[in-house]
């Protein structure tokens, strides 16, 4: 499957290790992840070559082309919220995961849209298990 991974870039990079865990799990499970580079520590350099308009157009195209979105929302990000809303408006399944105790917008924690799944996790094992459950559910749709 083609999975769009969404995470904070300008909002903060404190969760970069988690981003690496998620993208590695997706890639080693055989999925295509066009945004796997977002987990890279040098993301500012990698993305700095694109204008805001180019980034917007590319990312909207990638969301439209994906089979599902996995978003890590522990660090607040306007972009993550936008990408989740865009994906849902296009009928894409979304997994929104965040660490237990993180301050996450009620727009994300209260969302009951069909196809939207929330995963609050307290450990890497809970994150991996929840991600695997979400991916398995996509196979049955």
C-alpha positions as CSV (number, residue, x, y, z in Angstrom):
1,X,0.0,0.0,0.0
2,X,0.9,3.6,-0.5
3,X,0.9,5.2,3.0
4,X,1.3,9.0,3.5
5,X,3.1,9.6,6.8
6,X,2.4,13.0,8.4
7,X,4.3,14.5,11.3
8,X,5.4,17.9,12.7
9,X,8.3,19.7,11.0
10,X,8.1,23.4,11.9
11,X,6.1,22.7,15.0
12,X,9.0,20.9,16.7
13,X,11.1,17.8,16.2
14,X,11.1,16.3,19.7
15,X,9.4,13.2,18.5
16,X,11.8,12.4,15.7
17,X,12.7,9.0,17.1
18,X,9.0,8.1,17.0
19,X,8.8,9.2,13.4
20,X,11.7,6.9,12.6
21,X,10.0,4.0,14.3
22,X,6.8,4.5,12.4
23,X,8.4,5.0,9.0
24,X,10.7,2.0,9.5
25,X,7.7,-0.2,10.5
26,X,5.8,0.9,7.4
27,X,8.8,0.4,5.0
28,X,9.8,-3.0,6.5
29,X,6.2,-4.1,6.1
30,X,6.5,-3.5,2.4
31,X,4.6,-0.3,2.1
32,X,5.5,2.7,-0.1
33,X,5.9,5.8,2.0
34,X,6.6,8.9,-0.1
35,X,7.1,11.0,3.0
36,X,9.5,8.7,4.9
37,X,12.1,11.4,4.5
38,X,10.2,13.5,7.1
39,X,11.7,11.3,9.8
40,X,15.2,12.4,8.8
41,X,17.1,14.7,11.2
42,X,18.1,16.9,8.2
43,X,14.5,17.5,7.1
44,X,15.0,21.3,6.9
45,X,17.8,20.8,4.4
46,X,15.8,18.2,2.4
47,X,12.6,20.3,2.2
48,X,14.4,23.6,2.0
49,X,14.9,23.3,-1.7
50,X,11.1,23.5,-2.4
51,X,9.0,26.7,-2.2
52,X,5.9,26.7,0.0
53,X,3.8,26.4,-3.1
54,X,5.7,23.4,-4.4
55,X,5.5,21.7,-1.1
56,X,1.8,22.3,-0.9
57,X,1.1,21.0,-4.4
58,X,3.3,18.0,-3.9
59,X,1.9,17.0,-0.5
60,X,-1.7,17.4,-1.7
61,X,-1.0,15.2,-4.7
62,X,0.7,12.6,-2.4
63,X,-2.4,12.6,-0.1
64,X,-4.7,12.2,-3.1
65,X,-2.6,9.3,-4.4
66,X,-2.2,7.4,-1.1
67,X,-4.2,4.5,0.1
68,X,-4.2,5.7,3.7
69,X,-2.6,8.3,6.0
70,X,-0.7,7.7,9.3
71,X,-0.3,10.9,11.3
72,X,1.8,11.3,14.5
73,X,0.1,14.2,16.3
74,X,1.9,14.4,19.6
75,X,3.6,17.6,18.6
76,X,1.1,20.2,17.5
77,X,1.3,21.0,13.8
78,X,-1.0,23.0,11.4
79,X,0.3,20.9,8.5
80,X,-0.6,17.6,10.2
81,X,-4.2,18.8,10.9
82,X,-4.6,20.0,7.4
83,X,-3.3,16.8,5.9
84,X,-5.7,14.7,8.1
85,X,-8.7,16.9,7.1
86,X,-7.7,16.7,3.4
87,X,-7.3,12.9,3.5
88,X,-10.7,12.5,5.2
89,X,-12.4,14.8,2.7
90,X,-11.0,12.5,0.0
91,X,-12.3,9.4,1.7
92,X,-8.9,8.1,2.8
93,X,-8.6,6.1,6.0
94,X,-6.5,7.9,8.6
95,X,-4.7,6.7,11.7
96,X,-4.0,9.6,14.1
97,X,-1.6,8.5,16.8
98,X,-0.3,10.4,19.8
99,X,1.5,9.8,23.0
100,X,-0.5,9.3,26.2
101,X,-0.5,12.7,28.0
102,X,0.2,14.8,24.9
103,X,-1.9,17.9,24.5
104,X,-3.7,17.1,21.3
105,X,-6.4,19.3,19.7
106,X,-9.9,18.3,20.5
107,X,-10.5,18.6,16.7
108,X,-8.4,15.4,16.5
109,X,-9.4,13.7,19.7
110,X,-13.1,14.3,19.3
111,X,-13.3,13.4,15.6
112,X,-15.8,10.6,14.9
113,X,-15.6,10.7,11.1
114,X,-16.0,7.4,9.4
115,X,-12.5,6.1,8.4
116,X,-10.7,8.1,11.2
117,X,-9.0,6.0,13.9
118,X,-7.3,7.4,17.0
119,X,-4.5,5.7,18.7
120,X,-3.2,6.9,22.1
121,X,-0.1,5.0,23.1
122,X,2.1,4.8,26.1
123,X,4.9,2.7,24.7
124,X,6.6,1.8,21.5
125,X,5.0,-1.7,21.7
126,X,1.5,-0.1,21.9
127,X,2.3,2.1,18.9
128,X,3.5,-0.9,16.9
129,X,0.5,-3.0,17.8
130,X,-1.9,-0.2,17.0
131,X,-0.3,0.6,13.7
132,X,-0.3,-3.1,12.7
133,X,-4.0,-3.3,13.7
134,X,-4.8,-0.3,11.5
135,X,-2.9,-1.7,8.6
136,X,-4.6,-5.1,8.9
137,X,-8.0,-3.3,8.9
138,X,-7.1,-1.8,5.5
139,X,-6.7,-5.2,4.0
140,X,-10.3,-6.1,4.8
141,X,-11.9,-2.9,3.3
